[in-house]
Amino acid sequence: MDDSSPPSSSASPPLSSHQESEDIAARNRRTLWMVGIVILCMVGLTAASVPLYRLYCQVTGYGGKANRQEKPLDMKILDREIKVRFNSDVADNLNWRFKADQPPVSVKLGQEMMISFSAENMGDRAVAGTALFNVSPPQAGVYFHKTQCFCFDYQMIAPHKQVHFPVVFYIDPALDRDEQLKDLKSVTLSYVFYRAESPELDRALQDFYNQP
């Protein structure tokens, strides 16, 4: 037997320049896929910010954000009255006129009340807006319930057209048992319309999330 033959080697042969180019291209494709997935996730979170904000406020009434729920049929109406004032504002980049359709109203605790707001597009193009709202003083927000509202929705208005937005609300009689609000005479329901899907709307939502 000839013992002079060279030992076999298990090492892989060096890659050719063509194979190296294909390997680099494959790694680049994987990186692009990963970047694309991250971007899609970021876009999805941005699109979900308004619905998440809506759900959080409806459930908690946190930070002066009124709850949104149906009035119980057996809710007792108390004699105590609260005056509800209305405030309406529009972001600088939205060429709309926005106002309450009525002066302040007095409502008994537990009494359902319907009011409305109007928005008019003053520009020459159709524009969409989204409204955020709160109630002041903030401690009263948890007792202020809306059963119909236009807030958080994507509202498209044609040029030079006006739209009316009804709101139905009631104030929970439980407010009468809150010692901190025993002297409360009035609350203010405020709305701000922002241009839909705008940085201003995103910042307004961010301000809410970051408040103590």
N, C-alpha and C positions, 0 to 999 in steps of 0.2 A: 504493500500500500504506500502510496506517495504522500508523505507528510509535509511536503513543501508547498501545497496549495494554500492560498491566502484565506484567512478566516472570514466567514460571512459577516456582514454588518447589517444591523437593524435600523440604522439611521436613515431618515427620510432624505431623498434627493433634494437638492436646493430648488426652490421655486424659480420658474422662469419669469422674465419681466412681464410676460402676458398674464401669467397666473397671479403675480403680485398686483397688477393693475385690477384684475377682477376681484381680488380679495379686498382691496381698498374701496372699490366701487360698492361692494356688498355692505361694508361697514358704513359707508356714507349713506346708503339707502336706509339702513336700520336707524341711523341717527336722525335722518329727516322724518322717518315715521314717528319716532319718539317726540321730536319737536312739534310735529303736527298734532299729536294726541294732546300734548300739554296746552297748545293754543286752543284746541277745541274745548278742553275742559274749562279754560279761562273764559271763553265766550259763553259757555253754558252757565257758568256761575253768574256772569254779568246779566244774562237774560233772566235768570231766576231770582235776581235780587229783589225786584218789586214784588213778585208773588210771595217770597219768603218774608219780606217786610210786612206785607198785608196779613199773612197768617199769624205772624208773631204778635202784631198789634191787636188782631181780633181776639186772640186767645188770652192775652195778658192785660190789655189796657195800659201797658207800661208807658211811662214818660208822658202822660197826658194824652195818649192815643186811645180814643174811644173804642170800646168793644163793638163788634158787629154781630148781633144775634137777634132771634125772634123774641118778641115780648111774650112772657108766659100769660096764658089766658086768664089765670086766676089772680093776677097781680093786683094788689089793692092800690087805689089812688088816694093819696094823702092830700090834705088841705094845703100843706106847705107849698109855696110857689118859688120857682127860681126863674129869674130873667135870663134868657139866652141871647147873647149878642153875636153878631156875625162879622167876620173879618175875611177879606178876599185880597189876594196878591198874585202877581204874575212875574215870573222870572224875566230878566232883562232881554233875553234872546228869543222871547215868545211874543209876537206882535198881536196879542189878544187884549180885549177889554173884558174884565171879569168882575162880577158884582153879585151881591145878595139881592133877591127880588123883593125883600120885605124888611121892615125895621125890626128891632129886637122884639121877641115874643116872650110872654110869661107862660110858663107851663107848670102844672102841678106834678109833684113826684109820682111817677107811675103812669102819667098821662102820655099817650102817643101823640106826636105832633108832626105834621108835614110842612116843610118849607122848600124853597128852591133857590138855585143860583143860575145865573146866565153868563155864557161866554160867547164873545163875538170875535171872529177872525178878521182883523183889520187889514190883513195883507192881501196880495194878489195871487197867492198860491195856497193850496190846501196844506194844512199843517196839523200834526198830531201833538197832543199834550197829555200829560199825566199829572194828576193832583195828589198831593200829600195833605194830611190834615192833623190837627191836634186840638186839644181842649185845655183851656187854662181857667183856673189854676190846675196844675198837673195832678194834684190829689183828687180832683173831681173826675178825671178821665176814666177811672175804673168804673164809675157809676153811670157814665154817659154811653148809652147803647144806640147804635144805628141799625135799623132793620132794612133800610134801603139807602144806597149811597153810590156816588160816581167815582169815588177816590180809587186810586191805584189802577184804574182802567185806561186803556189806550183810546183816547178820544180824538177822532179825526174831524176837523171842521173845514168845510169848503170856504173859499175866499169870500169875504164880506157876508158871511152867513152867521146867524146867531142860533145857539142851542141852549135849551133849558135843562137843568139837571135837578130832579127832585131828590129830596133827602127826607127820610122818615126816622125819627128818633124818639127816645124816651129816657128819663132819668130814673134810675133804680131807687125805689123808696128806702133801700138800705142806707142811702146817704144820710137820712134823717137820724140814724143811730151812730154816725161817725162824729165823735166829739171834736175832732179837728176841723170839721166843716159845719159845726152847729150855727155859726154866724154867717154862713155863706148866703149871699143874696143873688149873685149872678155868676154866670160862666160865659166864656167866649169860645165859639166854635170857629176855627180858622182853617182856611184852605189856601194852598199855594199851588198854582199851575206851573209846571216845568215843561219845556220842550221834551217830547218823548224820546227816549234812548239818547239822551244828551249827557255830556260830562257834568252839567249842573245838577241834573237829576241824580246821577251817581254820587256826587259830593253830598247832596242832601241826605241820601240814604246812609252814606258813610258817617255823616255827622250824628245821625240817630244812633247808629251802632256804637259809636265811640263815646256817647254821653254817659256820665257816671250813673 
